[in-house]
Amino acid sequence: MAKSLEIKEVENVTHDVIQLRLEKPDGYSFTPGQATEVSIDKDGWRDEKRPFTFTSLNEDPYLEFVIKVYLDHDGVTEQIGKLKAGDSLLVDEPWGTIEYKGEGVFIAGGAGVTPFIAIFRDLHKRGELGNNKLIFSNKSEKDIILKDEFEKMLGDHFINVITDEPTDNHIYLDGFIDKDFLKDQIQDFSQSFYVCGPGPFNKAMMSYLKDLGASPDALVFEE
């Protein structure tokens, strides 16, 4: 049964990504990487449910979502982008998407990074980030979600790939993540791999990783 939860805080994360913090009901619990169905608690929108991943941790006193707002079409995220503190969202029960299965390489395309946020925050809080690595592909530098936080948590294990603009900045790699890029960046293909992005991105990454010797059992992705 969906609960109507008041939005306590709205913050811009990038030019088209917002962070929403909502009140958290007593006894509501989830694990890092889990998601839920969300809709806007307004006439005409309550049945328009969309899946979003929790970016807060279970022990936080609020529920948090980081959501990309698509302003170019009249849909749920465009409406969510207009919400402010005091408005409400209908939030369902949590369900599993991406589960952490041990140290490895996380590969994200754009807003596909959201299931990884809580996983990294949780590992960081527990001092267990280890050798986990994030390879994050975006169209431009301004699209990088939570860039400063990822840099702080992961340091050299945070690799940015910019696809649609030239970069003379040595901390960003130009071009697309392809098989040669993965071969160059990853020494060990026997570890776990976590992949999340648009459908074609996921399909391509899975194919490249398998070709390079990754075990199908070690590939974790949003089904």
C-alpha positions in Angstrom: 0.0 0.0 0.0 1.5 3.3 -1.1 2.1 5.9 1.6 1.7 9.6 1.0 4.9 11.3 2.1 5.6 15.0 2.4 8.6 16.4 0.6 10.8 18.2 3.1 13.6 19.4 0.9 14.3 19.9 -2.9 17.8 20.6 -4.1 19.4 20.9 -7.6 22.2 18.4 -8.1 22.9 19.3 -11.8 21.2 21.4 -14.4 18.5 18.6 -14.9 18.8 16.4 -11.8 17.2 17.1 -8.4 17.5 15.5 -5.0 14.2 15.1 -3.0 14.2 14.3 0.7 10.9 13.1 2.1 9.6 12.2 5.6 10.3 8.6 6.4 7.5 6.4 7.9 8.2 4.5 11.1 9.3 0.9 10.4 10.0 1.6 6.7 13.3 -0.2 5.7 15.3 -1.0 2.6 18.8 -2.0 1.6 21.3 -0.1 -0.6 20.5 -0.5 -4.3 16.8 -1.1 -3.7 14.1 0.9 -5.4 10.4 1.6 -5.1 7.4 2.8 -7.2 6.8 6.5 -6.8 3.9 8.7 -8.1 2.8 12.3 -7.5 0.1 12.7 -4.9 -2.0 15.0 -7.1 -5.2 14.4 -9.2 -4.3 12.9 -12.6 -0.9 11.7 -11.5 -1.5 9.1 -8.7 -1.6 6.2 -11.1 1.5 7.3 -13.0 4.0 5.2 -11.1 7.7 5.2 -11.9 10.6 3.2 -10.3 13.2 5.2 -8.4 16.2 4.0 -6.3 16.7 5.2 -2.8 19.9 7.2 -2.5 19.6 7.7 1.3 20.7 5.0 3.7 18.3 2.9 5.8 19.5 4.6 9.0 18.9 8.1 7.7 15.9 9.9 9.2 14.5 10.7 5.7 13.9 9.0 2.3 16.0 10.5 -0.5 15.8 10.1 -4.3 18.0 11.6 -7.0 15.9 12.0 -10.1 16.7 13.2 -13.6 14.0 15.6 -14.9 13.1 15.3 -18.5 11.8 18.8 -19.4 11.3 18.0 -23.1 8.3 15.8 -22.7 5.2 16.2 -20.5 5.7 13.3 -18.1 6.2 12.3 -14.5 9.7 13.5 -14.1 8.8 16.9 -15.7 6.1 17.2 -13.1 8.4 16.0 -10.3 10.8 18.8 -11.3 8.0 21.4 -10.4 7.5 20.0 -6.9 8.6 21.9 -3.8 8.7 21.3 -0.1 5.2 20.7 1.3 4.1 18.7 -1.8 3.7 14.9 -1.4 4.7 11.8 -3.3 3.1 8.3 -3.0 5.8 5.8 -2.2 5.3 2.1 -2.4 7.1 -0.8 -0.7 10.8 -1.3 -1.5 11.9 -4.0 -3.9 15.3 -5.3 -5.0 17.2 -4.0 -8.0 21.0 -4.0 -7.7 22.5 -5.9 -4.8 26.1 -5.5 -3.7 27.9 -8.9 -4.0 31.5 -7.8 -3.2 34.3 -5.7 -4.5 34.3 -4.9 -8.2 33.8 -2.4 -11.0 30.7 -0.3 -11.3 29.9 1.0 -14.8 27.2 3.7 -15.1 25.6 5.6 -17.9 24.1 9.0 -16.9 21.2 8.7 -14.4 22.0 5.0 -14.3 24.4 5.8 -11.5 21.5 6.3 -9.0 21.4 2.6 -7.7 25.1 2.9 -7.0 24.8 6.0 -4.8 23.5 4.3 -1.6 25.8 1.3 -2.2 28.9 3.6 -2.2 27.6 5.7 0.7 27.0 2.6 2.8 30.5 1.1 2.0 32.1 4.5 2.6 30.3 4.9 6.0 31.5 1.4 7.0 35.1 2.0 5.8 34.7 -0.9 3.3 35.0 0.8 -0.1 38.3 -1.1 -0.7 39.2 -1.3 -4.4 35.7 -0.7 -5.8 35.9 1.4 -8.9 33.3 3.6 -10.7 33.5 4.2 -14.4 30.9 6.9 -15.1 29.9 7.9 -18.7 28.2 11.3 -19.3 27.5 13.5 -22.3 29.2 16.5 -20.7 31.0 17.6 -17.5 27.9 19.4 -16.4 25.9 16.2 -16.4 28.1 14.4 -13.8 25.8 13.6 -10.8 27.3 14.1 -7.4 30.8 14.5 -8.9 32.4 16.0 -5.7 30.9 13.3 -3.5 32.2 10.5 -5.7 35.6 12.1 -5.9 35.8 12.4 -2.2 34.7 8.8 -1.6 36.6 7.1 -4.4 39.5 9.3 -5.3 41.5 7.7 -8.2 38.9 4.9 -8.4 36.4 7.4 -9.9 36.8 7.5 -13.7 34.8 10.0 -15.7 34.2 9.4 -19.4 32.8 12.4 -21.4 31.2 11.4 -24.8 29.8 14.6 -26.4 32.3 17.4 -25.7 36.1 17.5 -26.1 37.9 17.8 -22.8 41.4 19.1 -22.3 41.1 18.4 -18.7 43.3 15.3 -17.9 40.9 14.0 -15.3 38.2 13.2 -17.9 38.6 10.6 -20.6 37.1 11.4 -24.1 35.0 9.1 -26.1 32.8 6.1 -25.5 33.2 3.1 -23.2 33.9 0.3 -25.7 35.7 -3.0 -25.4 39.2 -1.5 -25.9 38.5 1.1 -23.2 37.4 -1.6 -20.7 40.4 -3.7 -21.5 42.7 -0.7 -20.9 41.0 0.3 -17.6 40.4 -3.1 -16.0 43.1 -5.6 -15.2 41.0 -8.3 -13.6 37.9 -9.7 -15.3 37.3 -12.3 -12.6 35.8 -9.7 -10.2 32.2 -8.6 -9.9 30.8 -6.0 -12.4 27.8 -3.8 -11.7 26.2 -2.2 -14.8 23.4 0.4 -14.9 22.3 2.8 -17.7 20.0 3.0 -20.7 19.0 -0.3 -22.2 21.4 -0.2 -25.2 24.3 0.8 -22.8 23.6 -2.1 -20.5 23.4 -4.5 -23.5 26.7 -3.3 -24.9 28.6 -3.4 -21.6 27.4 -6.9 -20.8 28.5 -8.1 -24.3 32.0 -6.4 -23.9 32.5 -7.8 -20.4 31.6 -11.4 -21.4 33.9 -11.1 -24.5 36.7 -10.0 -22.2 36.3 -13.0 -19.9 33.9 -11.8 -17.2 31.8 -14.6 -15.8 28.0 -14.2 -16.4 27.5 -15.0 -12.7 29.6 -12.0 -11.8 27.6 -9.5 -13.8 25.1 -7.6 -11.7 22.6 -5.4 -13.6 19.2 -3.9 -13.3 16.7 -6.4 -14.7 
